[in-house]
Amino acid sequence: MYLRKISLVNYKNVTSKTFDFKKKINCFIGKNGVGKTNVLDAIYYLSFAKSYFNSVAVQNIRHGEEFFIIEGDYILAERNEKIVCSLKKGQKKVLKRNGKLYEKFSDHIGQIPLVIISPVDRDLIVEGSDTRRKFIDGVISQQDKNYLNNLLAYGKILKQRNALLKYFAANKIFDALNLKVYDQQLVEHGNIIHKKREAFLKQFCPIFLEKYQAISNNQEEVGLKYKSQLSSDSFEQLLAKSLEKDKILQFTSSGIHKDDLSFEIGEFPIKKFGSQGQQKSFLIALKLAQFEFIKQQINITPILLLDDIFDKLDENRVAQIIHLVNKDEFGQIFITDTHANRTKMVIEKSNEEYQIFNL
């Protein structure tokens, strides 16, 4: 699978532009602010029907314009596939595959597998648990439609339960029977999600550790641990124990929506004790493990987007990453960089066909 061509109209800072790509390596070189990352984000958009960098869809329309259009021509299993995503102000986003409209964007997730590595991934370390849950959910959802459906159902029921708790508080009433209906549905979907996350981490962690050791050249010990309230209590017990607290807070304080990942270096939090290079290596290893996991599960090689990943890494780590991505298990790769010489050095070592776009 590879992206043969992409066309952008009014996407972020791009007025109108078409790029024809090589099957293996495509590089965007230029100073900060010229739009290198915007092209990668457009490629991401075609896989997930959303931006990786800006969740407010209308803000991705070029300033002063009313709409954007992204068109991608893919070769998938020797078939031509066209994905088109467009948005007009005041209207719903439109996603089409070969001219056919998607009614639910979730039906598209996993059809064009893709992994992005970007400086904003640092949020996985410095931000709250919801960011790390989104990472877990994103990896599993790309290859497990049932998981995604349970996740969407759980989120909908959680909102309804929270709204009911607010209603109880506002009207100074309480209806245990009505609340129980939502509790049963939360437990049903939540238990499925928890088991899937446990199974995922059991398979994912060894892959991650292998990638990190390769990047660090076996110089550091790191850890990745799954933290869940359901590890010590059943979901039913958690909801019963937190009922009085939930009534006061007016939201659901226990459940799989509180799950988290613990990132460690030498048994200490990497957020506090890891250098910038170690943190970046940790994140790159996470994403390369994501790539490997998805590939193993669906037997399709994802597209890999590398956005400014060589910054803040010493030469040894850069060399190890180059060695990793040069292996045959990688397919089409897109790279952005501000240093033309560094990028040329990287891709010339690959002995693969490449193309450089100077923006």
C-alpha positions as CSV (number, residue, x, y, z in Angstrom):
1,M,0.0,0.0,0.0
2,Y,1.2,3.5,-0.8
3,L,0.0,7.0,-1.5
4,R,0.6,7.9,-5.1
5,K,-0.6,11.5,-5.2
6,I,-2.2,14.0,-2.9
7,S,-4.0,17.3,-3.8
8,L,-4.7,20.1,-1.3
9,V,-7.0,23.1,-1.7
10,N,-7.2,25.7,1.0
11,Y,-5.8,23.3,3.7
12,K,-4.1,25.4,6.4
13,N,-1.5,27.6,4.6
14,V,-1.8,25.8,1.2
15,T,-3.8,27.5,-1.5
16,S,-3.7,24.7,-4.1
17,K,-1.0,22.1,-4.5
18,T,-0.5,18.6,-5.9
19,F,2.3,16.2,-4.9
20,D,3.2,13.0,-6.8
21,F,5.1,10.6,-4.5
22,K,7.6,7.8,-4.7
23,K,6.7,4.4,-3.3
24,K,9.4,4.4,-0.6
25,I,10.8,7.7,0.7
26,N,9.4,11.3,0.3
27,C,11.1,14.2,2.1
28,F,9.9,17.8,2.7
29,I,12.7,20.2,3.4
30,G,12.4,23.9,4.4
31,K,12.5,26.4,7.1
32,N,10.0,26.3,10.0
33,G,6.6,27.7,9.0
34,V,6.7,27.0,5.3
35,G,4.1,24.2,5.6
36,K,6.1,20.9,5.7
37,T,4.1,19.6,8.6
38,N,0.8,20.7,7.0
39,V,1.4,18.3,4.1
40,L,2.0,15.4,6.6
41,D,-1.1,16.4,8.5
42,A,-3.2,16.3,5.2
43,I,-1.9,12.7,4.7
44,Y,-2.9,11.9,8.3
45,Y,-6.4,13.4,7.6
46,L,-7.0,11.0,4.8
47,S,-6.5,8.1,7.2
48,F,-8.4,9.4,10.2
49,A,-10.8,12.1,8.9
50,K,-9.3,14.6,11.3
51,S,-6.1,16.6,11.9
52,Y,-3.4,15.3,14.1
53,F,-2.5,18.8,15.3
54,N,-5.8,20.7,15.5
55,S,-9.0,19.1,16.6
56,V,-11.2,22.1,15.6
57,A,-11.9,21.1,12.1
58,V,-12.9,24.5,10.8
59,Q,-9.6,26.0,11.9
60,N,-7.9,23.8,9.3
61,I,-9.5,25.9,6.5
62,R,-7.1,28.4,5.0
63,H,-7.6,31.9,6.5
64,G,-10.1,33.9,4.5
65,E,-11.5,30.9,2.6
66,E,-14.8,29.0,3.1
67,F,-13.7,25.3,2.6
68,F,-10.9,22.8,2.2
69,I,-10.5,19.7,0.1
70,I,-7.9,16.9,0.4
71,E,-7.8,14.2,-2.3
72,G,-5.5,11.2,-2.1
73,D,-4.8,8.5,-4.7
74,Y,-3.6,5.2,-3.2
75,I,-2.5,1.9,-4.5
76,L,-4.0,-0.7,-2.1
77,A,-3.6,-4.4,-2.9
78,E,-2.8,-3.4,-6.5
79,R,-6.1,-1.5,-6.7
80,N,-6.6,2.2,-7.2
81,E,-8.3,3.9,-4.3
82,K,-9.4,7.5,-4.0
83,I,-10.1,9.1,-0.6
84,V,-11.6,12.6,-0.5
85,C,-12.2,14.6,2.6
86,S,-13.7,18.1,2.5
87,L,-15.2,20.6,4.8
88,K,-17.2,23.8,4.2
89,K,-17.9,26.3,6.9
90,G,-21.3,25.8,8.5
91,Q,-21.7,22.3,7.0
92,K,-20.7,18.7,8.1
93,K,-17.4,17.2,7.1
94,V,-17.6,14.9,4.0
95,L,-15.5,11.8,3.6
96,K,-15.7,9.6,0.4
97,R,-13.9,6.5,-0.7
98,N,-14.1,5.9,-4.5
99,G,-17.0,8.3,-4.7
100,K,-19.0,6.6,-2.0
101,L,-20.0,8.7,1.0
102,Y,-19.1,7.4,4.5
103,E,-22.1,7.7,6.8
104,K,-19.9,7.0,9.9
105,F,-16.2,8.1,9.9
106,S,-15.5,5.2,12.3
107,D,-16.1,2.9,9.3
108,H,-13.0,4.3,7.6
109,I,-10.6,3.9,10.6
110,G,-8.0,1.2,9.8
111,Q,-8.7,1.2,6.0
112,I,-5.5,3.3,5.4
113,P,-3.3,2.3,8.3
114,L,-0.8,5.1,9.3
115,V,1.6,6.0,12.1
116,I,2.9,9.5,12.7
117,I,5.9,10.5,14.9
118,S,5.9,14.2,15.7
119,P,7.2,16.7,18.3
120,V,3.7,17.1,19.7
121,D,3.9,13.4,20.8
122,R,5.6,14.9,23.9
123,D,2.1,15.5,25.2
124,L,2.0,11.7,25.9
125,I,4.6,12.4,28.6
126,V,3.7,15.8,30.0
127,E,-0.1,15.9,29.7
128,G,-2.9,14.0,31.6
129,S,-4.0,10.4,31.4
130,D,-6.6,11.1,28.7
131,T,-3.8,11.7,26.2
132,R,-2.2,8.3,26.9
133,R,-5.6,6.6,26.8
134,K,-6.2,8.1,23.3
135,F,-2.9,6.6,22.3
136,I,-3.9,3.1,23.4
137,D,-7.3,3.5,21.8
138,G,-5.9,4.8,18.6
139,V,-3.6,1.8,18.2
140,I,-6.2,-0.8,19.0
141,S,-9.0,0.8,17.0
142,Q,-7.0,0.8,13.7
143,Q,-7.2,-3.0,13.7
144,D,-10.2,-3.9,15.9
145,K,-13.5,-2.5,14.8
146,N,-15.4,-4.1,17.7
147,Y,-13.1,-2.3,20.2
148,L,-13.9,1.0,18.5
149,N,-17.6,0.4,18.6
150,N,-17.5,-0.5,22.3
151,L,-15.4,2.6,23.0
152,L,-17.9,4.9,21.2
153,A,-20.8,3.2,23.0
154,Y,-19.0,3.6,26.4
155,G,-18.4,7.3,25.8
156,K,-22.0,7.9,24.9
157,I,-23.3,6.1,28.0
158,L,-20.8,7.9,30.2
159,K,-22.1,11.3,29.0
160,Q,-25.7,10.1,29.7
161,R,-24.8,8.9,33.2
162,N,-23.1,12.2,34.0
163,A,-26.0,14.2,32.7
164,L,-28.3,12.1,34.9
165,L,-26.2,12.8,38.0
166,K,-26.3,16.5,37.2
167,Y,-30.1,16.3,36.9
168,F,-30.4,14.5,40.2
169,A,-28.3,17.3,41.9
170,A,-30.2,20.1,40.3
171,N,-33.6,18.7,41.2
172,K,-32.6,17.3,44.6
173,I,-33.8,13.8,43.7
174,F,-32.3,10.4,43.2
175,D,-33.5,7.4,41.1
176,A,-31.4,4.3,41.8
177,L,-33.3,2.2,39.2
178,N,-32.7,4.7,36.4
179,L,-29.0,5.0,37.3
180,K,-28.6,1.2,37.4
181,V,-29.6,1.0,33.7
182,Y,-26.6,3.1,32.8
183,D,-24.4,1.3,35.2
184,Q,-25.1,-2.0,33.6
185,Q,-24.3,-0.7,30.1
186,L,-21.1,0.9,31.4
187,V,-20.0,-2.3,33.0
188,E,-20.8,-4.4,29.8
189,H,-18.8,-2.2,27.5
190,G,-16.2,-1.2,30.0
191,N,-15.2,-4.8,30.8
192,I,-14.7,-5.6,27.1
193,I,-12.5,-2.5,26.7
194,H,-10.5,-3.3,29.8
195,K,-9.8,-6.9,28.7
196,K,-8.8,-5.6,25.2
197,R,-6.4,-3.1,26.7
198,E,-4.8,-5.7,29.0
199,A,-4.3,-8.1,26.1
200,F,-2.9,-5.2,23.9
201,L,-0.4,-4.1,26.5
202,K,0.8,-7.7,27.1
203,Q,1.6,-8.0,23.4
204,F,2.7,-4.4,22.8
205,C,5.2,-4.0,25.7
206,P,7.8,-6.5,24.5
207,I,7.8,-4.8,21.0
208,F,8.2,-1.4,22.6
209,L,11.1,-2.5,24.8
210,E,12.9,-4.1,21.8
211,K,12.6,-0.8,19.9
212,Y,13.8,1.3,22.7
213,Q,16.8,-0.9,23.3
214,A,17.7,-0.7,19.7
215,I,17.5,3.2,19.7
216,S,19.5,3.5,23.0
217,N,21.9,0.7,22.0
218,N,21.0,-1.1,25.2
219,Q,22.2,1.8,27.4
220,E,19.0,2.4,29.4
221,E,16.2,0.4,31.1
222,V,12.7,1.7,30.5
223,G,9.2,0.5,31.5
224,L,5.7,0.7,30.3
225,K,2.9,-0.2,32.7
226,Y,-0.9,-0.3,32.4
227,K,-2.7,1.3,35.4
228,S,-6.4,0.6,35.8
229,Q,-8.9,0.7,38.7
230,L,-10.3,-2.5,37.3
231,S,-7.1,-4.3,38.2
232,S,-8.1,-4.4,41.9
233,D,-11.9,-4.3,41.8
234,S,-14.7,-5.3,39.5
235,F,-16.4,-2.5,37.6
236,E,-19.7,-3.1,39.6
237,Q,-17.8,-2.8,42.9
238,L,-16.1,0.4,41.7
239,L,-19.4,2.1,40.8
240,A,-21.0,1.0,44.1
241,K,-18.1,2.3,46.1
242,S,-18.0,5.7,44.3
243,L,-21.8,6.3,44.2
244,E,-21.9,8.9,47.0
245,K,-18.8,10.6,45.6
246,D,-20.4,10.6,42.1
247,K,-23.6,12.2,43.5
248,I,-21.5,15.0,45.1
249,L,-19.2,15.5,42.1
250,Q,-22.0,15.1,39.6
251,F,-19.9,12.9,37.3
252,T,-18.6,9.3,37.1
253,S,-15.4,9.2,39.1
254,S,-14.5,5.5,38.5
255,G,-14.1,3.3,35.4
256,I,-12.0,2.5,32.4
257,H,-12.1,6.2,31.5
258,K,-9.6,6.7,34.3
259,D,-7.0,4.2,32.9
260,D,-3.5,5.4,32.4
261,L,0.0,4.3,31.2
262,S,3.1,4.7,33.4
263,F,6.2,5.7,31.5
264,E,9.4,4.9,33.4
265,I,13.2,5.0,33.0
266,G,15.1,3.1,35.6
267,E,11.9,2.6,37.6
268,F,11.4,6.4,37.8
269,P,8.9,8.6,35.9
270,I,10.5,9.6,32.6
271,K,8.6,12.9,32.8
272,K,10.8,13.9,35.8
273,F,14.0,11.9,35.4
274,G,14.4,11.5,31.6
275,S,16.5,13.9,29.5
276,Q,15.0,15.4,26.3
277,G,16.9,12.8,24.2
278,Q,15.7,10.0,26.4
279,Q,12.1,11.2,26.3
280,K,12.2,11.6,22.6
281,S,13.7,8.1,22.2
282,F,10.9,6.7,24.4
283,L,8.2,8.3,22.2
284,I,9.8,7.2,19.0
285,A,10.1,3.7,20.3
286,L,6.4,3.8,21.3
287,K,5.4,4.9,17.8
288,L,7.7,2.3,16.1
289,A,6.1,-0.3,18.3
290,Q,2.7,0.9,17.2
291,F,3.8,0.5,13.6
292,E,5.0,-3.0,14.2
293,F,1.9,-4.0,16.2
294,I,-0.6,-2.8,13.5
295,K,1.4,-4.5,10.8
296,Q,1.4,-7.8,12.7
297,Q,-2.4,-7.6,13.3
298,I,-3.7,-6.7,9.8
299,N,-0.8,-7.8,7.6
300,I,-0.7,-4.4,5.9
301,T,2.4,-2.2,6.1
302,P,1.2,1.2,7.5
303,I,2.4,4.5,6.0
304,L,5.0,6.2,8.3
305,L,5.1,9.9,8.8
306,L,8.3,11.3,10.5
307,D,7.9,14.9,11.4
308,D,11.1,16.6,12.5
309,I,12.2,13.5,14.5
310,F,16.0,14.1,14.4
311,D,15.9,17.3,16.5
312,K,17.2,17.0,20.1
313,L,18.8,13.6,19.4
314,D,22.5,12.9,19.5
315,E,24.3,11.3,16.5
316,N,24.2,7.8,18.0
317,R,20.5,7.8,18.5
318,V,19.9,9.3,15.0
319,A,22.1,6.6,13.5
320,Q,20.1,3.9,15.3
321,I,16.8,5.3,14.1
322,I,18.1,5.5,10.6
323,H,19.1,1.8,10.9
324,L,15.7,0.8,12.1
325,V,13.6,2.6,9.5
326,N,15.9,1.4,6.7
327,K,14.8,-2.2,7.3
328,D,12.6,-4.0,4.7
329,E,9.6,-4.1,7.1
330,F,8.9,-0.4,6.4
331,G,6.9,0.7,3.4
332,Q,6.2,4.3,2.3
333,I,7.9,6.9,4.6
334,F,7.4,10.7,4.6
335,I,10.0,12.8,6.4
336,T,10.1,16.5,7.2
337,D,13.3,18.3,8.2
338,T,14.8,21.8,8.3
339,H,18.3,20.5,7.5
340,A,18.7,19.4,3.8
341,N,22.2,17.8,4.3
342,R,21.1,15.8,7.3
343,T,18.0,14.4,5.5
344,K,20.1,13.6,2.3
345,M,22.6,11.7,4.5
346,V,19.8,9.7,6.0
347,I,18.0,8.7,2.9
348,E,21.1,8.0,0.8
349,K,22.1,5.3,3.3
350,S,18.7,3.6,2.7
351,N,19.5,2.6,-1.0
352,E,15.8,3.1,-1.7
353,E,14.1,5.3,-4.2
354,Y,13.4,8.8,-2.8
355,Q,12.2,12.2,-3.6
356,I,12.9,15.6,-2.0
357,F,10.5,18.5,-2.0
358,N,12.0,21.8,-1.2
359,L,9.3,24.0,0.3
